[in-house]
Amino acid sequence: MATRNKFIGKSPKKRGPGRPRKADAINEVIPVGLTKELVEALDAWCEREGVKFRSAAIRRFIVEGLQRGKR
């Protein structure tokens, strides 16, 4: 009796994880190293201003800083 090849190859097309991003909504992640004191100050500011996430606070600082630079 002839032997059979029991290897089943994988599909060449592989789907990526999660939902695909919209072309106009691409955000780039840029890691930033902060000191412990700066993180504590940022967290205190978030608490005062009602900002839930550090990333949103940092984004807000950058946008406001760039707008001031244009004046």
C-alpha positions in Angstrom: 0.0 0.0 0.0 1.3 3.5 -0.9 2.0 5.9 1.9 0.1 9.2 1.9 1.4 12.6 2.7 -0.6 13.6 5.8 0.8 17.2 5.8 -1.9 19.8 5.4 -0.5 23.1 4.3 -1.7 26.4 5.8 -3.6 28.9 3.8 -1.3 31.5 2.2 -3.7 34.3 3.1 -3.5 35.3 6.7 -5.9 37.7 8.3 -4.5 40.3 10.6 -5.8 40.8 14.2 -8.8 43.0 14.8 -10.7 45.4 12.7 -8.8 47.1 9.9 -8.0 50.8 10.4 -9.7 53.5 8.3 -7.3 55.1 5.9 -8.0 58.6 7.3 -7.8 57.6 10.9 -4.3 56.3 11.2 -2.5 57.3 14.4 1.1 56.7 15.0 2.3 55.4 18.4 5.3 57.2 19.7 6.7 55.8 23.0 8.0 58.5 25.4 10.0 58.0 28.6 8.9 60.0 31.6 10.4 60.4 35.0 8.4 59.2 38.1 7.9 62.8 39.2 6.6 63.8 35.8 4.1 60.9 35.7 2.9 61.9 39.2 2.4 65.5 38.1 0.6 64.3 34.9 -1.7 62.1 36.9 -2.5 64.9 39.3 -3.3 67.2 36.4 -5.5 64.5 34.8 -7.4 64.2 38.1 -7.9 68.0 38.3 -8.9 68.4 34.6 -11.1 65.3 34.4 -9.0 63.6 31.7 -9.3 59.8 32.0 -6.2 58.7 30.1 -2.5 59.8 30.2 -2.3 59.5 26.4 -5.2 61.9 26.0 -3.5 64.4 28.4 -0.2 64.2 26.5 -2.0 64.6 23.2 -3.8 67.7 24.6 -0.5 69.2 25.8 1.1 68.7 22.4 -1.8 70.1 20.4 -2.0 73.2 22.7 1.8 73.7 22.6 1.8 73.5 18.8 -1.1 76.0 18.5 0.8 78.4 20.8 3.9 78.1 18.6 1.9 79.2 15.5 0.9 82.5 17.1 
